[in-house]
Amino acid sequence: MFEKLIPKEAIGDYHIVQAEEDRSTYWKEQLNYAVRLGNEFKSKTTVTFNTSEGPKSVETTVWSLTENYISLKGGILIPLNSIIDVHF
């Protein structure tokens, strides 16, 4: 699977769709760690998510995690059910 690395600011240019398999519950534990990395150590995480044009990746600081979304700087939200992979 090839995913394109895009700038965080370009996320709004894509129509985010649900991943083939909804692994929201699994990703929550990983993303809690990503929030801690971002807030305490200013470390970035690579998040791969599904769009109507195929998978896209963004390297960013994850600011917060809600029941259904991750929040990035600038109020950008990515639905948990669209996430395909997370790398630290």
C-alpha positions in Angstrom: 0.0 0.0 0.0 1.5 3.3 -1.0 0.5 6.4 0.9 1.4 10.0 0.0 2.9 12.2 2.7 1.0 15.5 2.7 1.4 18.7 4.7 -1.0 19.0 7.7 -2.5 22.1 6.1 -3.6 20.1 3.0 -5.8 17.6 5.0 -8.9 19.8 4.3 -8.3 19.4 0.6 -9.2 15.7 0.9 -12.4 13.8 1.5 -11.6 11.6 4.5 -13.4 8.2 4.4 -13.7 5.3 6.8 -10.8 2.7 6.6 -11.6 -0.8 5.3 -11.4 -2.0 9.0 -12.5 0.3 11.8 -9.7 -0.1 14.4 -10.6 2.9 16.5 -10.4 1.0 19.8 -6.9 -0.2 19.0 -5.7 3.2 17.8 -6.9 5.0 21.0 -4.1 3.4 23.1 -1.5 4.3 20.5 -2.8 7.8 20.0 -2.9 8.5 23.8 0.9 7.9 23.7 1.1 10.2 20.6 -0.6 13.0 22.5 1.8 12.6 25.4 4.8 12.6 23.0 3.5 15.8 21.4 2.5 17.7 24.5 5.5 16.7 26.7 8.3 16.2 24.2 7.1 18.1 21.1 7.6 15.0 19.2 5.8 14.3 15.9 3.8 11.2 14.9 3.1 10.0 11.4 -0.6 9.2 10.9 -1.9 7.4 7.8 -5.6 7.8 7.1 -8.0 6.9 4.3 -9.3 9.4 1.8 -11.5 9.0 -1.3 -8.2 9.3 -3.3 -6.5 6.6 -1.3 -4.3 6.6 1.8 -2.5 9.8 2.8 0.0 10.3 5.6 0.8 13.4 7.7 3.7 14.0 10.0 2.4 16.1 12.9 1.9 16.7 16.6 -1.3 15.1 17.9 -2.7 17.7 20.3 -5.6 15.7 21.7 -7.8 12.6 21.4 -11.6 12.4 21.7 -13.9 9.5 21.5 -14.1 9.7 17.7 -11.3 12.1 16.5 -7.7 13.2 16.9 -7.1 16.9 16.9 -4.1 18.5 15.3 -2.9 22.1 15.4 -5.3 24.6 13.8 -8.4 22.6 14.8 -7.8 19.9 12.2 -9.7 16.7 13.0 -9.1 13.2 11.7 -11.7 10.6 12.4 -10.4 7.6 14.3 -12.3 5.2 12.0 -10.3 6.5 9.0 -6.9 5.8 10.5 -4.9 3.0 8.9 -1.5 3.3 10.7 0.4 5.3 13.3 4.2 5.6 13.6 6.2 7.4 16.2 
